[in-house]
Amino acid sequence: MFYREVEPAAALRPLVHRFWALRGRPAPGDADFQRAMPDGRPEIIFNLAEPFESRSPAGLVRQPASLLVGPTTSAIELRPTGAVDLIGIRLQPGAAPELLGASGRELLDRAIDLEALRLAWMHCLAERLAECSELDERL
């Protein structure tokens, strides 16, 4: 697996903490559930390959192709189901209302399919990311 983080341009720093990418094919041991630890920041995640699954006491959930993960108070258990090609936008605390029209409280411990938010700019961004084949261009 290949992971990379990129700092945003100065104009985006009040809203965006980091852009990140995760690509590759999971090794046999990587198909186990991994814990994503909470850091208090909401994230927008675009999955351009096979879906991930999350595990909770309620059972397994297949994640949508694009999602908003609100600030979390506990670890999330995730695993890939095949090829991995993720682009993430880790937001600054407090940026959700301006970008998404939702408060941190509304998003707390939730993962929301971005399609449900119906934000025009989000749909355009997902399409543009899918059209880019080079990682640097996406980031």
DSSP file (Angstrom, degrees, kcal/mol; ACC not computed):
  #  RESIDUE AA STRUCTURE BP1 BP2  ACC     N-H-->O    O-->H-N    N-H-->O    O-->H-N    TCO  KAPPA ALPHA  PHI   PSI    X-CA   Y-CA   Z-CA
    1    1 A M              0   0    0      0, 0.0     2,-0.5     0, 0.0    23,-0.2   0.000 360.0 360.0 360.0 145.0    0.0    0.0    0.0
    2    2 A F  E     -A   23   0A   0     21,-3.0    21,-2.4     2,-0.0     2,-0.4  -0.974 360.0-175.2-118.0 126.0    1.1    3.5   -0.8
    3    3 A Y  E     +A   22   0A   0     -2,-0.5     2,-0.3    19,-0.2    19,-0.2  -0.966   5.3 173.4-123.3 138.0    0.0    6.4    1.5
    4    4 A R  E     -A   21   0A   0     17,-2.2    17,-2.4    -2,-0.4     2,-0.4  -0.999  13.8-160.6-144.7 141.1    0.7   10.1    0.9
    5    5 A E  E     -A   20   0A   0     -2,-0.3     2,-0.4    15,-0.2    15,-0.2  -0.930   7.4-168.0-118.3 147.0   -0.4   13.3    2.5
    6    6 A V  E     -A   19   0A   0     13,-2.9    13,-2.7    -2,-0.4    -2,-0.0  -1.000  20.9-126.4-135.4 133.3   -0.2   16.8    1.0
    7    7 A E        -     0   0    0     -2,-0.4    11,-0.2    11,-0.2    10,-0.1  -0.525  33.6-115.9 -73.2 144.4   -0.7   20.2    2.7
    8    8 A P        -     0   0    0      0, 0.0    -1,-0.1     0, 0.0     5,-0.1  -0.325  36.8 -86.4 -75.2 164.0   -3.3   22.4    1.1
    9    9 A A    >>  -     0   0    0      1,-0.1     3,-1.7     3,-0.1     4,-1.0  -0.305  47.6-102.3 -61.8 155.5   -2.6   25.7   -0.5
   10   10 A A  G >4 S+     0   0    0      1,-0.3     3,-0.7     2,-0.2    -1,-0.1   0.836 120.9  58.6 -53.1 -38.5   -2.5   28.6    1.9
   11   11 A A  G 34 S+     0   0    0      1,-0.2    -1,-0.3     2,-0.1     4,-0.1   0.771 109.1  45.1 -66.0 -24.8   -6.0   29.8    0.9
   12   12 A L  G X> S+     0   0    0     -3,-1.7     4,-3.2     1,-0.2     3,-2.1   0.605  85.8  93.2 -92.5 -13.4   -7.5   26.4    1.8
   13   13 A R  T << S+     0   0    0     -4,-1.0    -1,-0.2    -3,-0.7    -2,-0.1   0.768  76.8  61.2 -58.7 -29.7   -5.8   26.0    5.2
   14   14 A P  T 34 S+     0   0    0      0, 0.0    -1,-0.3     0, 0.0    -2,-0.1   0.787 122.8  23.4 -65.5 -21.8   -8.6   27.6    7.2
   15   15 A L  T <4 S+     0   0    0     -3,-2.1    77,-2.8     1,-0.2     2,-0.5   0.750 120.4  54.2-109.0 -35.9  -10.9   24.8    5.9
   16   16 A V  E  <  - B   0  91A   0     -4,-3.2    75,-0.3    75,-0.3    -1,-0.2  -0.904  47.0-177.5-114.2 126.2   -8.6   21.9    5.0
   17   17 A H  E    S-     0   0A   0     73,-2.8     2,-0.3    -2,-0.5    74,-0.2   0.914  71.7 -20.1 -81.3 -49.1   -6.0   20.2    7.2
   18   18 A R  E     - B   0  90A   0     72,-1.6    72,-2.8   -11,-0.2     2,-0.4  -0.990  48.0-137.0-156.3 152.5   -4.6   17.8    4.7
   19   19 A F  E     -AB   6  89A   0    -13,-2.7   -13,-2.9    -2,-0.3     2,-0.3  -0.884  34.5-178.0-102.2 147.2   -5.3   16.0    1.4
   20   20 A W  E     -AB   5  88A   0     68,-2.3    68,-3.1    -2,-0.4     2,-0.3  -0.978  16.6-160.1-146.0 159.9   -4.3   12.3    1.4
   21   21 A A  E     -AB   4  87A   0    -17,-2.4   -17,-2.2    -2,-0.3     2,-0.4  -0.995   2.8-169.9-140.1 144.9   -4.3    9.3   -0.8
   22   22 A L  E     +AB   3  86A   0     64,-1.8    64,-3.2    -2,-0.3     2,-0.3  -0.982  20.2 165.8-135.5 122.7   -4.1    5.6   -0.3
   23   23 A R  E     +AB   2  85A   0    -21,-2.4   -21,-3.0    -2,-0.4     2,-0.3  -0.948  20.6  65.0-137.1 154.6   -3.5    3.2   -3.2
   24   24 A G  E    S- B   0  84A   0     60,-2.1    60,-3.3    -2,-0.3    -2,-0.0  -0.808  73.6 -65.3 137.1-171.3   -2.6   -0.4   -3.9
   25   25 A R        -     0   0    0     -2,-0.3    58,-0.1    58,-0.2     2,-0.1  -0.969  54.0-111.6-115.0 132.9   -3.7   -3.9   -3.5
   26   26 A P        -     0   0    0      0, 0.0     5,-0.1     0, 0.0    -2,-0.0  -0.394  25.1-129.1 -66.8 137.4   -4.0   -5.3    0.0
   27   27 A A    >>  -     0   0    0     -2,-0.1     3,-1.5     1,-0.1     4,-0.7  -0.384  40.7 -91.9 -71.7 163.4   -1.5   -7.9    1.1
   28   28 A P  G >4 S+     0   0    0      0, 0.0     3,-0.9     0, 0.0     4,-0.1   0.865 129.5  46.0 -49.5 -42.8   -3.1  -11.0    2.6
   29   29 A G  G >4 S+     0   0    0      1,-0.2     3,-1.2     2,-0.1     0, 0.0   0.704 101.0  68.6 -73.5 -19.3   -2.8   -9.7    6.1
   30   30 A D  G <4 S+     0   0    0     -3,-1.5    -1,-0.2     1,-0.2     4,-0.1   0.617  82.2  74.0 -75.4 -12.0   -4.1   -6.2    5.1
   31   31 A A  G << S+     0   0    0     -3,-0.9    -1,-0.2    -4,-0.7    -2,-0.1   0.532  78.7  96.1 -79.8  -4.4   -7.6   -7.7    4.4
   32   32 A D  S <  S-     0   0    0     -3,-1.2     2,-0.2     1,-0.1    46,-0.1  -0.407  94.7 -84.3 -76.0 162.0   -8.1   -7.9    8.2
   33   33 A F        -     0   0    0     46,-0.1     2,-0.3    -2,-0.1    46,-0.2  -0.485  46.2-161.6 -68.9 135.5  -10.0   -5.1    9.9
   34   34 A Q  E     -F   78   0B   0     44,-3.4    44,-2.8    -2,-0.2     2,-0.5  -0.870  17.6-119.3-114.9 151.1   -7.8   -2.1   10.8
   35   35 A R  E     -F   77   0B   0     -2,-0.3     2,-0.7    42,-0.2    42,-0.2  -0.809  14.8-157.6 -96.1 126.9   -8.6    0.6   13.3
   36   36 A A  E     -F   76   0B   0     40,-3.1    40,-2.2    -2,-0.5    38,-0.1  -0.915  23.4-140.7 -98.2 116.0   -8.9    4.2   12.2
   37   37 A M        -     0   0    0     -2,-0.7     2,-0.1    38,-0.2    38,-0.1  -0.484  17.7-105.7 -82.5 146.7   -8.4    6.3   15.3
   38   38 A P        +     0   0    0      0, 0.0    -1,-0.1     0, 0.0    37,-0.1  -0.409  36.7 170.0 -70.4 144.0  -10.4    9.4   16.0
   39   39 A D        -     0   0    0      2,-0.2    34,-0.1    -2,-0.1    -2,-0.0   0.271  53.4-108.9-134.9   8.7   -8.7   12.8   15.6
   40   40 A G  S    S+     0   0    0     32,-0.4    33,-0.0     1,-0.2    30,-0.0   0.536  82.7 114.3  79.4   5.8  -11.6   15.2   15.9
   41   41 A R        -     0   0    0     29,-0.1    -2,-0.2    52,-0.1    -1,-0.2  -0.923  62.9-130.8-114.9 133.1  -11.6   16.1   12.2
   42   42 A P        -     0   0    0      0, 0.0    49,-2.6     0, 0.0     2,-0.4  -0.448  26.7-155.9 -71.4 154.4  -14.3   15.4    9.7
   43   43 A E  E     -DC  69  90A   0     26,-2.6    26,-3.1    47,-0.2     2,-0.5  -0.992  16.2-149.1-135.9 142.4  -13.1   13.8    6.4
   44   44 A I  E     -DC  68  89A   0     45,-2.2    45,-2.7    -2,-0.4     2,-0.4  -0.948  25.7-168.6-104.0 127.2  -14.5   13.6    2.9
   45   45 A I  E     -DC  67  88A   0     22,-3.0    22,-2.5    -2,-0.5     2,-0.5  -0.974  13.8-165.1-127.0 129.0  -13.4   10.4    1.3
   46   46 A F  E     -DC  66  87A   0     41,-3.1    41,-2.3    -2,-0.4     2,-0.7  -0.960   8.3-158.6-111.3 121.9  -13.7    9.4   -2.4
   47   47 A N  E     + C   0  86A   0     18,-3.9    39,-0.2    -2,-0.5    -2,-0.0  -0.899  14.1 176.0-103.1 114.3  -13.2    5.7   -3.1
   48   48 A L        +     0   0    0     37,-3.2    38,-0.1    -2,-0.7     2,-0.1   0.189  67.6  32.5-103.6  14.5  -12.2    5.2   -6.8
   49   49 A A  S    S-     0   0    0      1,-0.3    35,-0.2    36,-0.3    -2,-0.1  -0.295 111.5 -14.6-137.6-137.5  -11.8    1.4   -6.5
   50   50 A E  S    S-     0   0    0     33,-1.4    -1,-0.3    -2,-0.1    35,-0.3  -0.428  76.1-100.4 -76.3 149.6  -13.3   -1.5   -4.6
   51   51 A P        -     0   0    0      0, 0.0    30,-1.3     0, 0.0     2,-0.3  -0.214  28.0-132.5 -68.0 158.5  -15.5   -0.6   -1.6
   52   52 A F  E     -G   80   0B   0     28,-0.2    11,-2.9    12,-0.2     2,-0.4  -0.709  14.5-139.0 -99.3 159.1  -14.4   -0.8    2.0
   53   53 A E  E     -GH  79  62B   0     26,-2.7    26,-1.9    -2,-0.3     2,-0.4  -0.944  10.0-156.2-116.3 144.1  -16.4   -2.5    4.8
   54   54 A S  E     -GH  78  61B   0      7,-2.8     7,-2.5    -2,-0.4     2,-0.4  -0.907   7.8-146.7-115.9 150.7  -16.8   -1.2    8.3
   55   55 A R  E     +GH  77  60B   0     22,-2.1    22,-0.7    -2,-0.4     5,-0.2  -0.953  26.3 153.8-120.7 133.9  -17.6   -3.3   11.3
   56   56 A S  E >   - H   0  59B   0      3,-1.7     3,-1.9    -2,-0.4    20,-0.0  -0.878  61.6 -87.4-142.8 174.5  -19.6   -2.2   14.3
   57   57 A P  T 3  S+     0   0    0      0, 0.0     3,-0.1     0, 0.0    -2,-0.0   0.792 127.3  59.7 -57.2 -25.3  -21.8   -3.9   16.9
   58   58 A A  T 3  S-     0   0    0      1,-0.3     2,-0.3     3,-0.0    -3,-0.0   0.644 118.5-106.7 -77.6 -13.8  -24.7   -3.6   14.4
   59   59 A G  E <   -H   56   0B   0     -3,-1.9    -3,-1.7     2,-0.0     2,-0.3  -0.826  55.8 -22.3 125.4-164.4  -22.7   -5.7   11.9
   60   60 A L  E     -H   55   0B   0     -2,-0.3     2,-0.4    -5,-0.2    -5,-0.2  -0.655  50.8-168.7 -88.2 140.5  -20.9   -5.2    8.6
   61   61 A V  E     -H   54   0B   0     -7,-2.5    -7,-2.8    -2,-0.3     2,-0.5  -0.998  17.5-138.6-130.0 129.1  -21.6   -2.1    6.4
   62   62 A R  E     -H   53   0B   0     -2,-0.4    -9,-0.2    -9,-0.2    -2,-0.0  -0.761  29.8-128.5 -84.0 124.9  -20.3   -1.7    2.9
   63   63 A Q        -     0   0    0    -11,-2.9   -11,-0.2    -2,-0.5     4,-0.1  -0.444  19.1-114.5 -78.0 147.3  -19.2    1.9    2.5
   64   64 A P        -     0   0    0      0, 0.0   -12,-0.2     0, 0.0     3,-0.1  -0.213  31.3-102.5 -71.6 169.5  -20.4    4.1   -0.4
   65   65 A A  S    S+     0   0    0      1,-0.2   -18,-3.9   -19,-0.1     2,-0.4   0.776 109.6  24.7 -66.6 -27.7  -18.1    5.4   -3.1
   66   66 A S  E    S+D   46   0A   0    -20,-0.2    48,-2.1   -18,-0.0    49,-0.4  -0.994  78.7 165.2-139.5 133.3  -18.0    8.8   -1.6
   67   67 A L  E     -DE  45 113A   0    -22,-2.5   -22,-3.0    -2,-0.4     2,-0.5  -0.977  33.6-134.6-147.9 158.7  -18.7    9.6    2.0
   68   68 A L  E     -DE  44 112A   0     44,-2.8    44,-3.0    -2,-0.3     2,-0.6  -0.971  19.7-162.1-111.3 122.3  -18.4   12.2    4.8
   69   69 A V  E     -DE  43 111A   0    -26,-3.1   -26,-2.6    -2,-0.5    42,-0.2  -0.933  14.2-147.0-106.7 118.0  -17.1   10.8    8.1
   70   70 A G        -     0   0    0     40,-3.1   -29,-0.1    -2,-0.6    38,-0.1  -0.123  42.0 -64.2 -72.6 175.1  -17.9   13.2   10.9
   71   71 A P        -     0   0    0      0, 0.0    38,-3.1     0, 0.0     2,-0.3  -0.394  62.5-146.7 -58.1 138.3  -15.7   13.7   13.9
   72   72 A T        -     0   0    0     36,-0.2   -32,-0.4   -31,-0.2     3,-0.1  -0.819  23.5-160.7-115.2 152.4  -15.5   10.4   15.8
   73   73 A T  S    S+     0   0    0     -2,-0.3     2,-0.3     1,-0.1    -1,-0.1   0.447  80.5  30.0-106.7  -4.7  -15.3    9.6   19.5
   74   74 A S  S    S-     0   0    0    -38,-0.1    -1,-0.1   -37,-0.0    35,-0.1  -0.957  95.6 -78.7-147.3 166.0  -14.1    6.0   19.0
   75   75 A A        -     0   0    0     -2,-0.3     2,-0.4   -38,-0.1   -38,-0.2  -0.269  37.0-140.7 -64.9 150.4  -12.0    4.0   16.5
   76   76 A I  E     -F   36   0B   0    -40,-2.2   -40,-3.1    -4,-0.1     2,-0.6  -0.955  11.1-138.7-111.5 132.4  -13.7    2.8   13.3
   77   77 A E  E     +FG  35  55B   0    -22,-0.7   -22,-2.1    -2,-0.4     2,-0.3  -0.830  32.0 170.9 -95.8 124.3  -12.8   -0.7   12.1
   78   78 A L  E     -FG  34  54B   0    -44,-2.8   -44,-3.4    -2,-0.6   -24,-0.2  -0.909  15.6-179.3-131.4 153.6  -12.3   -0.9    8.3
   79   79 A R  E     - G   0  53B   0    -26,-1.9   -26,-2.7    -2,-0.3     2,-0.1  -0.977  26.7-119.9-150.8 146.4  -11.1   -3.3    5.7
   80   80 A P  E     - G   0  52B   0      0, 0.0   -28,-0.2     0, 0.0     4,-0.1  -0.468   8.8-157.1 -77.7 155.5  -10.7   -3.2    1.9
   81   81 A T  S    S-     0   0    0    -30,-1.3     2,-0.3     2,-0.2   -29,-0.1   0.378  71.7 -38.2-109.7   0.7  -12.5   -5.7   -0.2
   82   82 A G  S    S+     0   0    0    -32,-0.2   -33,-0.0   -31,-0.2     0, 0.0  -0.863 110.8  15.8 176.4-142.4  -10.1   -5.5   -3.2
   83   83 A A        -     0   0    0     -2,-0.3   -33,-1.4   -58,-0.1     2,-0.5  -0.231  66.7-141.2 -57.9 145.5   -8.0   -2.8   -5.0
   84   84 A V  E     +B   24   0A   0    -60,-3.3   -60,-2.1   -35,-0.2     2,-0.2  -0.945  34.6 153.2-117.5 128.6   -7.6    0.4   -3.0
   85   85 A D  E     +B   23   0A   0     -2,-0.5   -37,-3.2   -35,-0.3     2,-0.4  -0.634  20.6 164.8-152.5  87.8   -7.7    3.9   -4.5
   86   86 A L  E     -BC  22  47A   0    -64,-3.2   -64,-1.8   -39,-0.2     2,-0.4  -0.843  21.9-167.3-111.9 143.1   -8.8    6.5   -2.0
   87   87 A I  E     -BC  21  46A   0    -41,-2.3   -41,-3.1    -2,-0.4     2,-0.4  -1.000  18.0-170.1-123.1 129.2   -8.6   10.3   -2.0
   88   88 A G  E     -BC  20  45A   0    -68,-3.1   -68,-2.3    -2,-0.4     2,-0.5  -0.913  21.3-159.2-124.6 149.4   -9.3   12.0    1.3
   89   89 A I  E     -BC  19  44A   0    -45,-2.7   -45,-2.2    -2,-0.4     2,-0.7  -0.943  14.2-159.2-123.5 105.2   -9.9   15.6    2.4
   90   90 A R  E     -BC  18  43A   0    -72,-2.8   -73,-2.8    -2,-0.5   -72,-1.6  -0.776  18.5-148.4 -88.3 114.7   -9.3   15.9    6.2
   91   91 A L  E     -B   16   0A   0    -49,-2.6   -75,-0.3    -2,-0.7   -76,-0.1  -0.350  15.2-105.5 -82.7 160.2  -11.1   19.1    7.2
   92   92 A Q    >   -     0   0    0    -77,-2.8     3,-2.1     1,-0.1     4,-0.3  -0.540  50.1 -89.8 -74.5 148.8  -10.2   21.5   10.0
   93   93 A P  T 3  S+     0   0    0      0, 0.0    -1,-0.1     0, 0.0   -52,-0.1  -0.414 117.8  22.8 -56.7 135.1  -12.3   21.3   13.1
   94   94 A G  T 3  S+     0   0    0     -2,-0.1     4,-0.4    -3,-0.1   -53,-0.1   0.403  93.1 104.8  88.0  -2.7  -15.2   23.7   12.6
   95   95 A A    <>  +     0   0    0     -3,-2.1     4,-2.2     1,-0.2     5,-0.3   0.694  56.7  82.9 -83.1 -18.8  -15.0   23.7    8.8
   96   96 A A  H  >>S+     0   0    0     -4,-0.3     4,-3.2     1,-0.2     5,-0.9   0.876  85.7  53.9 -57.7 -43.5  -18.1   21.5    8.2
   97   97 A P  H  >5S+     0   0    0      0, 0.0     4,-1.2     0, 0.0    -1,-0.2   0.925 112.7  43.5 -59.5 -42.5  -20.7   24.2    8.5
   98   98 A E  H  45S+     0   0    0     -4,-0.4    -2,-0.2    -3,-0.3    -3,-0.1   0.918 126.3  30.6 -69.0 -43.2  -19.1   26.4    5.9
   99   99 A L  H  <5S+     0   0    0     -4,-2.2    -3,-0.2     3,-0.1    -1,-0.2   0.852 136.6  20.2 -83.2 -36.3  -18.3   23.6    3.4
  100  100 A L  H  <5S-     0   0    0     -4,-3.2    -2,-0.2    -5,-0.3    -4,-0.1   0.520  91.5-121.8-118.0  -9.4  -21.2   21.2    4.1
  101  101 A G  S  <<S+     0   0    0     -4,-1.2     2,-0.4    -5,-0.9    -3,-0.1   0.751  79.9 103.9  71.3  22.3  -23.9   23.1    5.8
  102  102 A A        -     0   0    0     -6,-0.9    -2,-0.3     5,-0.0    -1,-0.2  -0.992  66.8-125.4-137.0 143.7  -23.8   20.8    8.8
  103  103 A S     >  -     0   0    0     -2,-0.4     4,-1.5    -7,-0.1     5,-0.2  -0.423  27.1-111.5 -84.1 161.8  -22.3   21.3   12.2
  104  104 A G  H  > S+     0   0    0      1,-0.2     4,-1.1     2,-0.2    -1,-0.1   0.861 119.5  56.9 -57.6 -36.5  -19.8   19.0   13.9
  105  105 A R  H  4 S+     0   0    0      1,-0.2     3,-0.4     2,-0.2    -1,-0.2   0.909 105.3  50.0 -61.9 -42.4  -22.5   18.0   16.4
  106  106 A E  H  4 S+     0   0    0      1,-0.2    -1,-0.2    -3,-0.1    -2,-0.2   0.815 117.4  41.0 -64.7 -30.0  -24.8   16.8   13.5
  107  107 A L  H >< S+     0   0    0     -4,-1.5     3,-2.0   -38,-0.1   -37,-0.4   0.537  81.6 133.9 -95.8  -8.9  -22.0   14.8   12.0
  108  108 A L  T 3< S-     0   0    0     -4,-1.1   -36,-0.2    -3,-0.4     3,-0.1  -0.179  85.4  -9.1 -53.4 124.4  -20.6   13.4   15.3
  109  109 A D  T 3  S+     0   0    0    -38,-3.1     2,-0.4     1,-0.2    -1,-0.3   0.782 109.5 121.9  58.4  32.3  -19.9    9.6   15.0
  110  110 A R    <   -     0   0    0     -3,-2.0   -40,-3.1   -39,-0.3     2,-0.5  -0.942  49.4-159.0-124.5 147.3  -21.7    9.4   11.6
  111  111 A A  E     -E   69   0A   0     -2,-0.4     2,-0.4   -42,-0.2   -42,-0.2  -0.994  22.1-169.0-120.6 121.1  -20.6    8.3    8.1
  112  112 A I  E     -E   68   0A   0    -44,-3.0   -44,-2.8    -2,-0.5     2,-0.3  -0.922  26.9-118.5-119.6 132.3  -22.9    9.8    5.5
  113  113 A D  E >>  -E   67   0A   0     -2,-0.4     3,-1.4   -46,-0.2     4,-0.5  -0.530  24.7-138.7 -62.6 125.1  -23.1    8.9    1.8
  114  114 A L  H >> S+     0   0    0    -48,-2.1     3,-1.0    -2,-0.3     4,-0.8   0.789  99.5  68.3 -62.2 -26.9  -22.2   12.2    0.0
  115  115 A E  H >4 S+     0   0    0    -49,-0.4     3,-0.7     1,-0.3    -1,-0.3   0.858  93.3  59.5 -58.2 -33.7  -24.9   11.6   -2.5
  116  116 A A  H <4 S+     0   0    0     -3,-1.4    -1,-0.3     1,-0.2    -2,-0.2   0.761  98.2  58.3 -68.1 -24.6  -27.4   12.2    0.3
  117  117 A L  H << S-     0   0    0     -3,-1.0    -1,-0.2    -4,-0.5    -2,-0.2   0.744  90.6-151.9 -77.6 -23.1  -26.0   15.7    0.9
  118  118 A R    <<  +     0   0    0     -4,-0.8     2,-0.6    -3,-0.7    -3,-0.1   0.883  30.1 164.2  53.4  45.7  -26.8   16.7   -2.7
  119  119 A L    >>  -     0   0    0     -5,-0.5     4,-1.7     1,-0.2     3,-0.7  -0.854  32.4-149.8 -94.1 119.2  -24.0   19.3   -2.9
  120  120 A A  H 3> S+     0   0    0     -2,-0.6     4,-2.0     1,-0.3     5,-0.2   0.888  95.9  52.7 -57.2 -42.9  -23.4   20.2   -6.5
  121  121 A W  H 3> S+     0   0    0      1,-0.2     4,-2.0     2,-0.2    -1,-0.3   0.825 106.2  54.9 -65.6 -29.3  -19.7   20.9   -5.9
  122  122 A M  H <> S+     0   0    0     -3,-0.7     4,-2.3     2,-0.2    -1,-0.2   0.908 107.5  48.2 -70.1 -41.9  -19.2   17.5   -4.3
  123  123 A H  H  X S+     0   0    0     -4,-1.7     4,-2.1     2,-0.2    -2,-0.2   0.915 112.3  49.5 -64.8 -42.7  -20.6   15.6   -7.3
  124  124 A C  H  X S+     0   0    0     -4,-2.0     4,-2.3     1,-0.2    -1,-0.2   0.899 110.5  50.8 -62.2 -41.0  -18.4   17.7   -9.7
  125  125 A L  H  X S+     0   0    0     -4,-2.0     4,-2.5     2,-0.2    -2,-0.2   0.917 108.3  51.3 -64.4 -43.5  -15.3   16.9   -7.6
  126  126 A A  H  X S+     0   0    0     -4,-2.3     4,-1.9     1,-0.2    -1,-0.2   0.907 111.3  48.5 -60.3 -42.3  -16.0   13.2   -7.5
  127  127 A E  H  X S+     0   0    0     -4,-2.1     4,-1.4     2,-0.2    -1,-0.2   0.916 111.3  49.3 -64.5 -43.4  -16.4   13.1  -11.3
  128  128 A R  H  X S+     0   0    0     -4,-2.3     4,-1.1     1,-0.2    -2,-0.2   0.896 109.7  51.6 -64.8 -40.0  -13.1   15.1  -11.8
  129  129 A L  H >< S+     0   0    0     -4,-2.5     3,-0.5     1,-0.2    -1,-0.2   0.908 107.9  52.2 -62.1 -41.5  -11.2   12.8   -9.5
  130  130 A A  H 3< S+     0   0    0     -4,-1.9    -1,-0.2     1,-0.2    -2,-0.2   0.818 107.3  53.3 -64.7 -30.9  -12.4    9.8  -11.4
  131  131 A E  H 3< S+     0   0    0     -4,-1.4     2,-0.4    -5,-0.1    -1,-0.2   0.742  94.1  83.1 -76.0 -24.0  -11.2   11.3  -14.7
  132  132 A C    <<  -     0   0    0     -4,-1.1     6,-0.0    -3,-0.5     3,-0.0  -0.668  50.9-179.5 -84.8 130.6   -7.7   11.9  -13.3
  133  133 A S        +     0   0    0     -2,-0.4     2,-0.4     5,-0.0    -1,-0.1   0.713  60.5  80.2 -99.2 -24.2   -5.4    8.9  -13.5
  134  134 A E  S  > S-     0   0    0      1,-0.1     4,-1.8     2,-0.0     5,-0.1  -0.691  71.7-142.4 -89.7 134.1   -2.3   10.5  -12.0
  135  135 A L  H  > S+     0   0    0     -2,-0.4     4,-2.7     1,-0.2    -1,-0.1   0.898 100.8  54.0 -60.4 -44.2   -2.1   10.8   -8.2
  136  136 A D  H  4 S+     0   0    0      1,-0.2    -1,-0.2     2,-0.2    -2,-0.0   0.883 107.5  51.7 -59.7 -38.6   -0.4   14.2   -8.2
  137  137 A E  H  4 S+     0   0    0      1,-0.2    -1,-0.2     2,-0.2    -2,-0.2   0.897 110.7  48.3 -65.9 -40.4   -3.2   15.6  -10.4
  138  138 A R  H  <        0   0    0     -4,-1.8    -2,-0.2     1,-0.3    -1,-0.2   0.935 360.0 360.0 -64.4 -46.5   -5.8   14.3   -8.0
  139  139 A L     <        0   0    0     -4,-2.7    -1,-0.3    -5,-0.1    -2,-0.2   0.500 360.0 360.0 -70.1 360.0   -4.1   15.7   -5.0
